[in-house]
Amino acid sequence: MRLSREYVDYMSKQILKRLAAEGIIAFDQPDYVNEVITQVMLDELSVEDRINAEVRKILDDYDEQMKHMGVSYEEMFKKVKRQLVRDRNVVL
């Protein structure tokens, strides 16, 4: 993930502050709501990291075959990642 937890927490607080100021939402427990929003944002931001880890695992299983066929790891990484993103309807 490219953003630190502290920055995501800051963004969450700012979003909640603006939504409350506009009267769009109201809440009694701002700390709890902020923690939930921060966690949701962190989960969404870490999707690419999880996909990258899965691609690495897949390619590790086919390492010998790729070497034998002379296939570039980087090329296959991009192709497998693109396919996983497409299959899961993920927006990166």
DRENPAFI-116355 format. One record per atom (N, C-alpha, C): residue number from 1; residue in three letters; x, y, z. Coordinates in steps of 0.2 Angstrom, whole numbers, always signed. Example, Ala and Ser with C-alpha at 12.3 -4.5 7.8 and 13.67 -1.06 7.14 Angstrom:
<recs>
<rec><i>1</i><aa>ala</aa><x>+66</x><y>-28</y><z>+39</z></rec>
<rec><i>1</i><aa>ala</aa><x>+62</x><y>-22</y><z>+39</z></rec>
<rec><i>1</i><aa>ala</aa><x>+66</x><y>-16</y><z>+39</z></rec>
<rec><i>2</i><aa>ser</aa><x>+64</x><y>-11</y><z>+35</z></rec>
<rec><i>2</i><aa>ser</aa><x>+68</x><y>-5</y><z>+36</z></rec>
<rec><i>2</i><aa>ser</aa><x>+64</x><y>+0</y><z>+39</z></rec>
</recs>
This chain:
<recs>
<rec><i>1</i><aa>met</aa><x>+4</x><y>-6</y><z>+0</z></rec>
<rec><i>1</i><aa>met</aa><x>+0</x><y>+0</y><z>+0</z></rec>
<rec><i>1</i><aa>met</aa><x>+4</x><y>+6</y><z>+0</z></rec>
<rec><i>2</i><aa>arg</aa><x>+3</x><y>+11</y><z>-4</z></rec>
<rec><i>2</i><aa>arg</aa><x>+7</x><y>+17</y><z>-5</z></rec>
<rec><i>2</i><aa>arg</aa><x>+6</x><y>+22</y><z>+1</z></rec>
<rec><i>3</i><aa>leu</aa><x>+0</x><y>+22</y><z>+4</z></rec>
<rec><i>3</i><aa>leu</aa><x>-2</x><y>+27</y><z>+9</z></rec>
<rec><i>3</i><aa>leu</aa><x>-1</x><y>+24</y><z>+16</z></rec>
<rec><i>4</i><aa>ser</aa><x>+2</x><y>+28</y><z>+21</z></rec>
<rec><i>4</i><aa>ser</aa><x>+3</x><y>+26</y><z>+28</z></rec>
<rec><i>4</i><aa>ser</aa><x>-4</x><y>+26</y><z>+31</z></rec>
<rec><i>5</i><aa>arg</aa><x>-5</x><y>+22</y><z>+36</z></rec>
<rec><i>5</i><aa>arg</aa><x>-11</x><y>+21</y><z>+40</z></rec>
<rec><i>5</i><aa>arg</aa><x>-13</x><y>+28</y><z>+43</z></rec>
<rec><i>6</i><aa>glu</aa><x>-8</x><y>+32</y><z>+45</z></rec>
<rec><i>6</i><aa>glu</aa><x>-9</x><y>+38</y><z>+48</z></rec>
<rec><i>6</i><aa>glu</aa><x>-12</x><y>+43</y><z>+43</z></rec>
<rec><i>7</i><aa>tyr</aa><x>-10</x><y>+43</y><z>+37</z></rec>
<rec><i>7</i><aa>tyr</aa><x>-13</x><y>+47</y><z>+32</z></rec>
<rec><i>7</i><aa>tyr</aa><x>-20</x><y>+45</y><z>+30</z></rec>
<rec><i>8</i><aa>val</aa><x>-21</x><y>+38</y><z>+30</z></rec>
<rec><i>8</i><aa>val</aa><x>-28</x><y>+36</y><z>+28</z></rec>
<rec><i>8</i><aa>val</aa><x>-32</x><y>+38</y><z>+34</z></rec>
<rec><i>9</i><aa>asp</aa><x>-30</x><y>+38</y><z>+40</z></rec>
<rec><i>9</i><aa>asp</aa><x>-34</x><y>+40</y><z>+46</z></rec>
<rec><i>9</i><aa>asp</aa><x>-36</x><y>+47</y><z>+45</z></rec>
<rec><i>10</i><aa>tyr</aa><x>-31</x><y>+51</y><z>+43</z></rec>
<rec><i>10</i><aa>tyr</aa><x>-32</x><y>+58</y><z>+42</z></rec>
<rec><i>10</i><aa>tyr</aa><x>-37</x><y>+60</y><z>+37</z></rec>
<rec><i>11</i><aa>met</aa><x>-37</x><y>+56</y><z>+31</z></rec>
<rec><i>11</i><aa>met</aa><x>-41</x><y>+57</y><z>+26</z></rec>
<rec><i>11</i><aa>met</aa><x>-48</x><y>+55</y><z>+29</z></rec>
<rec><i>12</i><aa>ser</aa><x>-49</x><y>+50</y><z>+32</z></rec>
<rec><i>12</i><aa>ser</aa><x>-55</x><y>+48</y><z>+35</z></rec>
<rec><i>12</i><aa>ser</aa><x>-58</x><y>+53</y><z>+39</z></rec>
<rec><i>13</i><aa>lys</aa><x>-54</x><y>+56</y><z>+44</z></rec>
<rec><i>13</i><aa>lys</aa><x>-57</x><y>+61</y><z>+48</z></rec>
<rec><i>13</i><aa>lys</aa><x>-59</x><y>+67</y><z>+44</z></rec>
<rec><i>14</i><aa>gln</aa><x>-56</x><y>+69</y><z>+39</z></rec>
<rec><i>14</i><aa>gln</aa><x>-58</x><y>+75</y><z>+35</z></rec>
<rec><i>14</i><aa>gln</aa><x>-64</x><y>+73</y><z>+31</z></rec>
<rec><i>15</i><aa>ile</aa><x>-65</x><y>+67</y><z>+28</z></rec>
<rec><i>15</i><aa>ile</aa><x>-71</x><y>+65</y><z>+25</z></rec>
<rec><i>15</i><aa>ile</aa><x>-77</x><y>+66</y><z>+30</z></rec>
<rec><i>16</i><aa>leu</aa><x>-76</x><y>+63</y><z>+36</z></rec>
<rec><i>16</i><aa>leu</aa><x>-82</x><y>+63</y><z>+40</z></rec>
<rec><i>16</i><aa>leu</aa><x>-83</x><y>+70</y><z>+42</z></rec>
<rec><i>17</i><aa>lys</aa><x>-78</x><y>+74</y><z>+43</z></rec>
<rec><i>17</i><aa>lys</aa><x>-79</x><y>+81</y><z>+45</z></rec>
<rec><i>17</i><aa>lys</aa><x>-83</x><y>+85</y><z>+40</z></rec>
<rec><i>18</i><aa>arg</aa><x>-81</x><y>+84</y><z>+34</z></rec>
<rec><i>18</i><aa>arg</aa><x>-85</x><y>+87</y><z>+28</z></rec>
<rec><i>18</i><aa>arg</aa><x>-92</x><y>+85</y><z>+27</z></rec>
<rec><i>19</i><aa>leu</aa><x>-93</x><y>+78</y><z>+28</z></rec>
<rec><i>19</i><aa>leu</aa><x>-100</x><y>+75</y><z>+27</z></rec>
<rec><i>19</i><aa>leu</aa><x>-104</x><y>+78</y><z>+33</z></rec>
<rec><i>20</i><aa>ala</aa><x>-102</x><y>+78</y><z>+39</z></rec>
<rec><i>20</i><aa>ala</aa><x>-105</x><y>+81</y><z>+45</z></rec>
<rec><i>20</i><aa>ala</aa><x>-107</x><y>+88</y><z>+44</z></rec>
<rec><i>21</i><aa>ala</aa><x>-102</x><y>+92</y><z>+41</z></rec>
<rec><i>21</i><aa>ala</aa><x>-103</x><y>+99</y><z>+40</z></rec>
<rec><i>21</i><aa>ala</aa><x>-109</x><y>+100</y><z>+35</z></rec>
<rec><i>22</i><aa>glu</aa><x>-109</x><y>+96</y><z>+30</z></rec>
<rec><i>22</i><aa>glu</aa><x>-114</x><y>+97</y><z>+25</z></rec>
<rec><i>22</i><aa>glu</aa><x>-121</x><y>+94</y><z>+27</z></rec>
<rec><i>23</i><aa>gly</aa><x>-121</x><y>+91</y><z>+33</z></rec>
<rec><i>23</i><aa>gly</aa><x>-127</x><y>+88</y><z>+35</z></rec>
<rec><i>23</i><aa>gly</aa><x>-129</x><y>+82</y><z>+32</z></rec>
<rec><i>24</i><aa>ile</aa><x>-124</x><y>+79</y><z>+29</z></rec>
<rec><i>24</i><aa>ile</aa><x>-126</x><y>+72</y><z>+25</z></rec>
<rec><i>24</i><aa>ile</aa><x>-126</x><y>+66</y><z>+30</z></rec>
<rec><i>25</i><aa>ile</aa><x>-122</x><y>+67</y><z>+35</z></rec>
<rec><i>25</i><aa>ile</aa><x>-122</x><y>+61</y><z>+40</z></rec>
<rec><i>25</i><aa>ile</aa><x>-122</x><y>+64</y><z>+47</z></rec>
<rec><i>26</i><aa>ala</aa><x>-124</x><y>+60</y><z>+52</z></rec>
<rec><i>26</i><aa>ala</aa><x>-124</x><y>+62</y><z>+59</z></rec>
<rec><i>26</i><aa>ala</aa><x>-122</x><y>+56</y><z>+63</z></rec>
<rec><i>27</i><aa>phe</aa><x>-118</x><y>+57</y><z>+68</z></rec>
<rec><i>27</i><aa>phe</aa><x>-116</x><y>+51</y><z>+72</z></rec>
<rec><i>27</i><aa>phe</aa><x>-114</x><y>+53</y><z>+79</z></rec>
<rec><i>28</i><aa>asp</aa><x>-115</x><y>+48</y><z>+83</z></rec>
<rec><i>28</i><aa>asp</aa><x>-114</x><y>+50</y><z>+90</z></rec>
<rec><i>28</i><aa>asp</aa><x>-107</x><y>+48</y><z>+93</z></rec>
<rec><i>29</i><aa>gln</aa><x>-104</x><y>+43</y><z>+89</z></rec>
<rec><i>29</i><aa>gln</aa><x>-98</x><y>+40</y><z>+91</z></rec>
<rec><i>29</i><aa>gln</aa><x>-93</x><y>+42</y><z>+86</z></rec>
<rec><i>30</i><aa>pro</aa><x>-90</x><y>+48</y><z>+86</z></rec>
<rec><i>30</i><aa>pro</aa><x>-85</x><y>+50</y><z>+80</z></rec>
<rec><i>30</i><aa>pro</aa><x>-79</x><y>+45</y><z>+80</z></rec>
<rec><i>31</i><aa>asp</aa><x>-76</x><y>+43</y><z>+85</z></rec>
<rec><i>31</i><aa>asp</aa><x>-70</x><y>+39</y><z>+85</z></rec>
<rec><i>31</i><aa>asp</aa><x>-72</x><y>+32</y><z>+82</z></rec>
<rec><i>32</i><aa>tyr</aa><x>-77</x><y>+29</y><z>+84</z></rec>
<rec><i>32</i><aa>tyr</aa><x>-79</x><y>+23</y><z>+81</z></rec>
<rec><i>32</i><aa>tyr</aa><x>-80</x><y>+23</y><z>+74</z></rec>
<rec><i>33</i><aa>val</aa><x>-84</x><y>+28</y><z>+72</z></rec>
<rec><i>33</i><aa>val</aa><x>-86</x><y>+29</y><z>+65</z></rec>
<rec><i>33</i><aa>val</aa><x>-79</x><y>+30</y><z>+61</z></rec>
<rec><i>34</i><aa>asn</aa><x>-75</x><y>+34</y><z>+63</z></rec>
<rec><i>34</i><aa>asn</aa><x>-69</x><y>+36</y><z>+60</z></rec>
<rec><i>34</i><aa>asn</aa><x>-65</x><y>+29</y><z>+59</z></rec>
<rec><i>35</i><aa>glu</aa><x>-64</x><y>+25</y><z>+65</z></rec>
<rec><i>35</i><aa>glu</aa><x>-61</x><y>+19</y><z>+64</z></rec>
<rec><i>35</i><aa>glu</aa><x>-63</x><y>+14</y><z>+59</z></rec>
<rec><i>36</i><aa>val</aa><x>-70</x><y>+14</y><z>+59</z></rec>
<rec><i>36</i><aa>val</aa><x>-73</x><y>+9</y><z>+54</z></rec>
<rec><i>36</i><aa>val</aa><x>-72</x><y>+12</y><z>+47</z></rec>
<rec><i>37</i><aa>ile</aa><x>-72</x><y>+18</y><z>+45</z></rec>
<rec><i>37</i><aa>ile</aa><x>-71</x><y>+21</y><z>+39</z></rec>
<rec><i>37</i><aa>ile</aa><x>-63</x><y>+20</y><z>+37</z></rec>
<rec><i>38</i><aa>thr</aa><x>-59</x><y>+21</y><z>+42</z></rec>
<rec><i>38</i><aa>thr</aa><x>-52</x><y>+20</y><z>+41</z></rec>
<rec><i>38</i><aa>thr</aa><x>-50</x><y>+13</y><z>+39</z></rec>
<rec><i>39</i><aa>gln</aa><x>-54</x><y>+8</y><z>+42</z></rec>
<rec><i>39</i><aa>gln</aa><x>-52</x><y>+1</y><z>+41</z></rec>
<rec><i>39</i><aa>gln</aa><x>-55</x><y>-1</y><z>+34</z></rec>
<rec><i>40</i><aa>val</aa><x>-61</x><y>+2</y><z>+32</z></rec>
<rec><i>40</i><aa>val</aa><x>-64</x><y>+1</y><z>+25</z></rec>
<rec><i>40</i><aa>val</aa><x>-59</x><y>+4</y><z>+20</z></rec>
<rec><i>41</i><aa>met</aa><x>-56</x><y>+10</y><z>+21</z></rec>
<rec><i>41</i><aa>met</aa><x>-52</x><y>+13</y><z>+16</z></rec>
<rec><i>41</i><aa>met</aa><x>-45</x><y>+9</y><z>+16</z></rec>
<rec><i>42</i><aa>leu</aa><x>-43</x><y>+6</y><z>+21</z></rec>
<rec><i>42</i><aa>leu</aa><x>-37</x><y>+2</y><z>+21</z></rec>
<rec><i>42</i><aa>leu</aa><x>-38</x><y>-4</y><z>+18</z></rec>
<rec><i>43</i><aa>asp</aa><x>-43</x><y>-7</y><z>+19</z></rec>
<rec><i>43</i><aa>asp</aa><x>-45</x><y>-14</y><z>+15</z></rec>
<rec><i>43</i><aa>asp</aa><x>-45</x><y>-12</y><z>+7</z></rec>
<rec><i>44</i><aa>glu</aa><x>-48</x><y>-7</y><z>+5</z></rec>
<rec><i>44</i><aa>glu</aa><x>-49</x><y>-6</y><z>-2</z></rec>
<rec><i>44</i><aa>glu</aa><x>-42</x><y>-4</y><z>-5</z></rec>
<rec><i>45</i><aa>leu</aa><x>-38</x><y>+0</y><z>-1</z></rec>
<rec><i>45</i><aa>leu</aa><x>-31</x><y>+2</y><z>-3</z></rec>
<rec><i>45</i><aa>leu</aa><x>-26</x><y>-4</y><z>-4</z></rec>
<rec><i>46</i><aa>ser</aa><x>-28</x><y>-9</y><z>+0</z></rec>
<rec><i>46</i><aa>ser</aa><x>-23</x><y>-15</y><z>+0</z></rec>
<rec><i>46</i><aa>ser</aa><x>-25</x><y>-20</y><z>-5</z></rec>
<rec><i>47</i><aa>val</aa><x>-30</x><y>-19</y><z>-9</z></rec>
<rec><i>47</i><aa>val</aa><x>-32</x><y>-24</y><z>-13</z></rec>
<rec><i>47</i><aa>val</aa><x>-27</x><y>-26</y><z>-18</z></rec>
<rec><i>48</i><aa>glu</aa><x>-23</x><y>-21</y><z>-21</z></rec>
<rec><i>48</i><aa>glu</aa><x>-18</x><y>-22</y><z>-26</z></rec>
<rec><i>48</i><aa>glu</aa><x>-12</x><y>-26</y><z>-23</z></rec>
<rec><i>49</i><aa>asp</aa><x>-11</x><y>-24</y><z>-16</z></rec>
<rec><i>49</i><aa>asp</aa><x>-5</x><y>-28</y><z>-13</z></rec>
<rec><i>49</i><aa>asp</aa><x>-7</x><y>-36</y><z>-13</z></rec>
<rec><i>50</i><aa>arg</aa><x>-13</x><y>-37</y><z>-11</z></rec>
<rec><i>50</i><aa>arg</aa><x>-16</x><y>-44</y><z>-10</z></rec>
<rec><i>50</i><aa>arg</aa><x>-15</x><y>-47</y><z>-17</z></rec>
<rec><i>51</i><aa>ile</aa><x>-17</x><y>-44</y><z>-22</z></rec>
<rec><i>51</i><aa>ile</aa><x>-17</x><y>-47</y><z>-29</z></rec>
<rec><i>51</i><aa>ile</aa><x>-10</x><y>-48</y><z>-31</z></rec>
<rec><i>52</i><aa>asn</aa><x>-5</x><y>-43</y><z>-30</z></rec>
<rec><i>52</i><aa>asn</aa><x>+2</x><y>-44</y><z>-32</z></rec>
<rec><i>52</i><aa>asn</aa><x>+4</x><y>-50</y><z>-28</z></rec>
<rec><i>53</i><aa>ala</aa><x>+3</x><y>-51</y><z>-22</z></rec>
<rec><i>53</i><aa>ala</aa><x>+5</x><y>-57</y><z>-18</z></rec>
<rec><i>53</i><aa>ala</aa><x>+2</x><y>-64</y><z>-21</z></rec>
<rec><i>54</i><aa>glu</aa><x>-4</x><y>-63</y><z>-23</z></rec>
<rec><i>54</i><aa>glu</aa><x>-7</x><y>-69</y><z>-26</z></rec>
<rec><i>54</i><aa>glu</aa><x>-3</x><y>-71</y><z>-33</z></rec>
<rec><i>55</i><aa>val</aa><x>-2</x><y>-66</y><z>-37</z></rec>
<rec><i>55</i><aa>val</aa><x>+2</x><y>-67</y><z>-43</z></rec>
<rec><i>55</i><aa>val</aa><x>+8</x><y>-70</y><z>-42</z></rec>
<rec><i>56</i><aa>arg</aa><x>+12</x><y>-67</y><z>-37</z></rec>
<rec><i>56</i><aa>arg</aa><x>+19</x><y>-70</y><z>-36</z></rec>
<rec><i>56</i><aa>arg</aa><x>+18</x><y>-77</y><z>-34</z></rec>
<rec><i>57</i><aa>lys</aa><x>+13</x><y>-79</y><z>-30</z></rec>
<rec><i>57</i><aa>lys</aa><x>+12</x><y>-86</y><z>-28</z></rec>
<rec><i>57</i><aa>lys</aa><x>+11</x><y>-90</y><z>-34</z></rec>
<rec><i>58</i><aa>ile</aa><x>+7</x><y>-88</y><z>-39</z></rec>
<rec><i>58</i><aa>ile</aa><x>+5</x><y>-92</y><z>-45</z></rec>
<rec><i>58</i><aa>ile</aa><x>+11</x><y>-93</y><z>-49</z></rec>
<rec><i>59</i><aa>leu</aa><x>+15</x><y>-87</y><z>-50</z></rec>
<rec><i>59</i><aa>leu</aa><x>+21</x><y>-88</y><z>-54</z></rec>
<rec><i>59</i><aa>leu</aa><x>+26</x><y>-92</y><z>-51</z></rec>
<rec><i>60</i><aa>asp</aa><x>+27</x><y>-92</y><z>-44</z></rec>
<rec><i>60</i><aa>asp</aa><x>+32</x><y>-96</y><z>-41</z></rec>
<rec><i>60</i><aa>asp</aa><x>+30</x><y>-104</y><z>-43</z></rec>
<rec><i>61</i><aa>asp</aa><x>+24</x><y>-105</y><z>-43</z></rec>
<rec><i>61</i><aa>asp</aa><x>+22</x><y>-112</y><z>-45</z></rec>
<rec><i>61</i><aa>asp</aa><x>+24</x><y>-114</y><z>-52</z></rec>
<rec><i>62</i><aa>tyr</aa><x>+25</x><y>-109</y><z>-56</z></rec>
<rec><i>62</i><aa>tyr</aa><x>+26</x><y>-111</y><z>-63</z></rec>
<rec><i>62</i><aa>tyr</aa><x>+33</x><y>-108</y><z>-65</z></rec>
<rec><i>63</i><aa>asp</aa><x>+37</x><y>-107</y><z>-60</z></rec>
<rec><i>63</i><aa>asp</aa><x>+44</x><y>-104</y><z>-61</z></rec>
<rec><i>63</i><aa>asp</aa><x>+48</x><y>-109</y><z>-66</z></rec>
<rec><i>64</i><aa>glu</aa><x>+48</x><y>-115</y><z>-65</z></rec>
<rec><i>64</i><aa>glu</aa><x>+52</x><y>-119</y><z>-69</z></rec>
<rec><i>64</i><aa>glu</aa><x>+50</x><y>-120</y><z>-77</z></rec>
<rec><i>65</i><aa>gln</aa><x>+43</x><y>-120</y><z>-77</z></rec>
<rec><i>65</i><aa>gln</aa><x>+40</x><y>-120</y><z>-84</z></rec>
<rec><i>65</i><aa>gln</aa><x>+42</x><y>-113</y><z>-88</z></rec>
<rec><i>66</i><aa>met</aa><x>+42</x><y>-108</y><z>-84</z></rec>
<rec><i>66</i><aa>met</aa><x>+43</x><y>-101</y><z>-87</z></rec>
<rec><i>66</i><aa>met</aa><x>+50</x><y>-101</y><z>-89</z></rec>
<rec><i>67</i><aa>lys</aa><x>+55</x><y>-103</y><z>-85</z></rec>
<rec><i>67</i><aa>lys</aa><x>+62</x><y>-103</y><z>-87</z></rec>
<rec><i>67</i><aa>lys</aa><x>+63</x><y>-108</y><z>-93</z></rec>
<rec><i>68</i><aa>his</aa><x>+60</x><y>-114</y><z>-93</z></rec>
<rec><i>68</i><aa>his</aa><x>+61</x><y>-118</y><z>-99</z></rec>
<rec><i>68</i><aa>his</aa><x>+58</x><y>-115</y><z>-105</z></rec>
<rec><i>69</i><aa>met</aa><x>+53</x><y>-111</y><z>-105</z></rec>
<rec><i>69</i><aa>met</aa><x>+50</x><y>-108</y><z>-111</z></rec>
<rec><i>69</i><aa>met</aa><x>+53</x><y>-101</y><z>-113</z></rec>
<rec><i>70</i><aa>gly</aa><x>+57</x><y>-99</y><z>-108</z></rec>
<rec><i>70</i><aa>gly</aa><x>+60</x><y>-92</y><z>-109</z></rec>
<rec><i>70</i><aa>gly</aa><x>+56</x><y>-86</y><z>-109</z></rec>
<rec><i>71</i><aa>val</aa><x>+51</x><y>-87</y><z>-104</z></rec>
<rec><i>71</i><aa>val</aa><x>+46</x><y>-82</y><z>-103</z></rec>
<rec><i>71</i><aa>val</aa><x>+48</x><y>-77</y><z>-98</z></rec>
<rec><i>72</i><aa>ser</aa><x>+47</x><y>-71</y><z>-99</z></rec>
<rec><i>72</i><aa>ser</aa><x>+49</x><y>-65</y><z>-95</z></rec>
<rec><i>72</i><aa>ser</aa><x>+45</x><y>-65</y><z>-89</z></rec>
<rec><i>73</i><aa>tyr</aa><x>+48</x><y>-65</y><z>-83</z></rec>
<rec><i>73</i><aa>tyr</aa><x>+44</x><y>-65</y><z>-76</z></rec>
<rec><i>73</i><aa>tyr</aa><x>+39</x><y>-58</y><z>-76</z></rec>
<rec><i>74</i><aa>glu</aa><x>+42</x><y>-53</y><z>-78</z></rec>
<rec><i>74</i><aa>glu</aa><x>+39</x><y>-46</y><z>-78</z></rec>
<rec><i>74</i><aa>glu</aa><x>+33</x><y>-47</y><z>-83</z></rec>
<rec><i>75</i><aa>glu</aa><x>+34</x><y>-49</y><z>-89</z></rec>
<rec><i>75</i><aa>glu</aa><x>+28</x><y>-50</y><z>-94</z></rec>
<rec><i>75</i><aa>glu</aa><x>+22</x><y>-54</y><z>-91</z></rec>
<rec><i>76</i><aa>met</aa><x>+24</x><y>-60</y><z>-88</z></rec>
<rec><i>76</i><aa>met</aa><x>+19</x><y>-64</y><z>-85</z></rec>
<rec><i>76</i><aa>met</aa><x>+16</x><y>-61</y><z>-79</z></rec>
<rec><i>77</i><aa>phe</aa><x>+20</x><y>-58</y><z>-75</z></rec>
<rec><i>77</i><aa>phe</aa><x>+17</x><y>-54</y><z>-69</z></rec>
<rec><i>77</i><aa>phe</aa><x>+11</x><y>-50</y><z>-72</z></rec>
<rec><i>78</i><aa>lys</aa><x>+13</x><y>-46</y><z>-77</z></rec>
<rec><i>78</i><aa>lys</aa><x>+8</x><y>-41</y><z>-79</z></rec>
<rec><i>78</i><aa>lys</aa><x>+2</x><y>-44</y><z>-82</z></rec>
<rec><i>79</i><aa>lys</aa><x>+3</x><y>-50</y><z>-86</z></rec>
<rec><i>79</i><aa>lys</aa><x>-3</x><y>-53</y><z>-89</z></rec>
<rec><i>79</i><aa>lys</aa><x>-7</x><y>-57</y><z>-83</z></rec>
<rec><i>80</i><aa>val</aa><x>-4</x><y>-60</y><z>-79</z></rec>
<rec><i>80</i><aa>val</aa><x>-8</x><y>-64</y><z>-74</z></rec>
<rec><i>80</i><aa>val</aa><x>-12</x><y>-58</y><z>-69</z></rec>
<rec><i>81</i><aa>lys</aa><x>-8</x><y>-53</y><z>-67</z></rec>
<rec><i>81</i><aa>lys</aa><x>-12</x><y>-48</y><z>-63</z></rec>
<rec><i>81</i><aa>lys</aa><x>-18</x><y>-45</y><z>-67</z></rec>
<rec><i>82</i><aa>arg</aa><x>-17</x><y>-43</y><z>-73</z></rec>
<rec><i>82</i><aa>arg</aa><x>-22</x><y>-41</y><z>-78</z></rec>
<rec><i>82</i><aa>arg</aa><x>-28</x><y>-45</y><z>-78</z></rec>
<rec><i>83</i><aa>gln</aa><x>-27</x><y>-52</y><z>-78</z></rec>
<rec><i>83</i><aa>gln</aa><x>-32</x><y>-57</y><z>-79</z></rec>
<rec><i>83</i><aa>gln</aa><x>-36</x><y>-57</y><z>-72</z></rec>
<rec><i>84</i><aa>leu</aa><x>-32</x><y>-57</y><z>-66</z></rec>
<rec><i>84</i><aa>leu</aa><x>-35</x><y>-58</y><z>-60</z></rec>
<rec><i>84</i><aa>leu</aa><x>-39</x><y>-51</y><z>-58</z></rec>
<rec><i>85</i><aa>val</aa><x>-37</x><y>-46</y><z>-60</z></rec>
<rec><i>85</i><aa>val</aa><x>-41</x><y>-39</y><z>-60</z></rec>
<rec><i>85</i><aa>val</aa><x>-47</x><y>-40</y><z>-64</z></rec>
<rec><i>86</i><aa>arg</aa><x>-47</x><y>-42</y><z>-70</z></rec>
<rec><i>86</i><aa>arg</aa><x>-52</x><y>-43</y><z>-74</z></rec>
<rec><i>86</i><aa>arg</aa><x>-57</x><y>-48</y><z>-71</z></rec>
<rec><i>87</i><aa>asp</aa><x>-55</x><y>-54</y><z>-69</z></rec>
<rec><i>87</i><aa>asp</aa><x>-59</x><y>-59</y><z>-66</z></rec>
<rec><i>87</i><aa>asp</aa><x>-63</x><y>-57</y><z>-60</z></rec>
<rec><i>88</i><aa>arg</aa><x>-60</x><y>-53</y><z>-56</z></rec>
<rec><i>88</i><aa>arg</aa><x>-63</x><y>-50</y><z>-50</z></rec>
<rec><i>88</i><aa>arg</aa><x>-66</x><y>-44</y><z>-50</z></rec>
<rec><i>89</i><aa>asn</aa><x>-66</x><y>-41</y><z>-56</z></rec>
<rec><i>89</i><aa>asn</aa><x>-70</x><y>-34</y><z>-57</z></rec>
<rec><i>89</i><aa>asn</aa><x>-67</x><y>-29</y><z>-52</z></rec>
<rec><i>90</i><aa>val</aa><x>-60</x><y>-29</y><z>-51</z></rec>
<rec><i>90</i><aa>val</aa><x>-57</x><y>-24</y><z>-46</z></rec>
<rec><i>90</i><aa>val</aa><x>-55</x><y>-18</y><z>-50</z></rec>
<rec><i>91</i><aa>val</aa><x>-56</x><y>-12</y><z>-47</z></rec>
<rec><i>91</i><aa>val</aa><x>-53</x><y>-6</y><z>-50</z></rec>
<rec><i>91</i><aa>val</aa><x>-47</x><y>-4</y><z>-46</z></rec>
<rec><i>92</i><aa>leu</aa><x>-41</x><y>-4</y><z>-50</z></rec>
<rec><i>92</i><aa>leu</aa><x>-35</x><y>-2</y><z>-46</z></rec>
<rec><i>92</i><aa>leu</aa><x>-33</x><y>+5</y><z>-48</z></rec>
</recs>
